[in-house]
């Protein structure tokens, strides 16, 4: 059994928890996190990126760009308590998703207000269901503090959008296409130090040679005054890595990886399905990075794989924290949707209200325990599409693979980077060691140095 008495093994599917069951008193109010399944879009021409005390428009410097229409996001930032936490911390000065910039032509005519029930404003004195014990109070409190300090801020997103817009204008001199900001920068699961993922979509029916396009862009980027350290990575999905000159902002650019745009909005829908998701996943990613099992280039887990591991765990606890959105709402995540429809369809999904009342600390320990003691790596395939573990078959995609995690749209193995027995053993051993250590000490510092991690993020500019 796991914390709070919930078995963490595969349990009843999401169908056993009605999506519209009666709303419980909110027990998971995390400072700075809005309770909403999706977000609200509005077309606005934002003011200058720097606030002006005098009210006058500041003069743009030589790298500033014309005003761009952006996706604006407004989320509640009420300061409330989370079960197991000893305090209700004040909301951060900027919510990471107050501004979700994109280009003025990204998803045209489709960014409208979301479903009216998708944003729930909670009464400040709503009753709080207490944790089953105070055992997890310190751990949950540490997780909230880490999340508040490390979550992506609006200013971080503005920097990425500024560079994306500038690149868009320069790339169009060579290739006719649209440049999208994707990945953790847009799905709500990013932190201040997250790289920015870009997808260049080039239309037409002709098959595009991604290596050729990226090679041409690499040559062109050498002439750009604001780009440095370009590197072409010839992976299964080729990318061009580069940095914004004079900063620590790094980008990974791919060509026509449309599935990356689709899963950006799928993961964003999961991220805002429950207030606990974003803090939990941020802590998991920081834990994995600190313990050196979060680097696909070195044969361990990618951040995307870690997110799918977390969602799978949350779907399979006795009282699921998450459903399968693809299974319950196939029209919202149809892989044949046009790009214009991709961010729009999920707005019709009603909020998912889970019966699960576990605190953040309980969920983190349950996550580690599930993969340390229950999940059968050698016989199971993780599928968030089905909200369950599938039996590993002998098809090529899963045969002789150490870790099998299904990509929710293309259904290939996103954990294929783990191809070495020693790396696989190290990943499993880290789950076991961290689970036992955290279970014994109930202190996040025992598996992740909280203050050091926060200091690293606060230095990110």
C-alpha positions, 0 to 999 in steps of 0.5 A: 500500500502507498501513502494515504492507503491507495494502492499505486498499482494499475487500478480502475480506469478513468471511466470508473470516476465520473467526469461530472461527479459532485464537486468536493471541497477544494483540498489542493489550493496551491499558491499561484496555480489556477484550478482550470482544465484549460486556459483562456485566449484573448487577442491583445496587442500587449504594451511595451515589454518593460513597464513604464512608471512615467506612462510614456512609451519607451524607445525600443533598442536596436533589438526590440521588435514591433508589437506582436499580437500574443496569446494572453492567459489570465489565471487566478492567483489566490493564495490558499492552503494545500493539505499537509502544508504548514503555511499558505504562501503568497502567490508569486509576483508573476504567474508563469502563464499570464502571457503565452506568446505566439505569433500573430498568425499562429492558429488564426481565427481560433483563439477565443475564450475557453469554455465558461466552466473551465475556470473556477474561482474558489471562495477564499474560505472554502473548507480544506480537507486535512491530510490524513496525517501531518507526516507529509506537511514538511515535504508538501511545503518544500515542494510548493516552495520549489515550484514557486521559485522555479516555475517559468515566469511571464518575463521568461516567456517574453524573452523566448517570444521576442527571439522567436518573432525575430527568427520568424522574420529572418527565416522567412527570407529563406523558407516560407513557413510558420515558426511555433514555440512548443514544448515545456515553454507552452505546456505549463510544465516549464521552469526558468531554466528550460530550453525553448523548443521551436517547430518550423512548419513548412507547408505544401505537399512536398516531403521536406528534407529536415537535415537540408532545411536545418543545414541551410538555417545553420548557415544563415544563422551565422550571419545573425547578430543575435544568434550564437553556438549553432549545432546540428544534431542528426537525431531521429528528429533532427534539431538545430541547437543555438543560443540567444547571444549574450544570454543563457537562453537556448533553443532547439529547432526542428522542422515539421515535427507536427506531433510536437505541437499536438502533444504540447496542447495535450500535456497542457490540458493535463497540466491544468486538469488538477492543481497538483500536476504542475508542482509535482512534475516540476519536482520530479524533473528536478529530482531526475536531473539532480540524480543524473537520469534526465538526459536522453543524449546520455542514454537516460530519460528525456523530460518528455518521458518523465512527464508521461511517467508521471501522468501514467502514475496519476492515471492508475492510482486507486482513485485516479488523479487524471483520466485519459483525455484522449480516450474520454474526449477523442474529438479534442485530440484527434491526430488529424486536426488541423493546426488551427483546431489543435488549441481550440478543441480542448476548450470544450472539455469540462473540468476533471474533479478527482476523488483523490485527496492525496497531498503533494508529498503523498503523490511524490512518494507514491510516484517513486514507490510505484516505479520502485516496487510495482511497475513491471519494466520488463513486461509493461508498456506505459500508455497515457492514451489508454490510462493503463499499462499495456502488455509488452508485445513482440512488435519491433517498437517494444522488442528488446527495449528496456523502457517502453513509453508510448507516444500518445499520438504516434504510438512509438517508444519515446524512451528508446534513448535508454538502450544500455543495460547499465543506464537502465539499471541506474534508473531503476536503482535511483527510483528504489534508493530515492523511494526508500530514502524519502519514505524514511526521512520525509524531507525533500532535501534527502533526494534533492537539495532544495535551496541549491536548486532554487538558487540555480533557478534564481540566477537564470536570466 
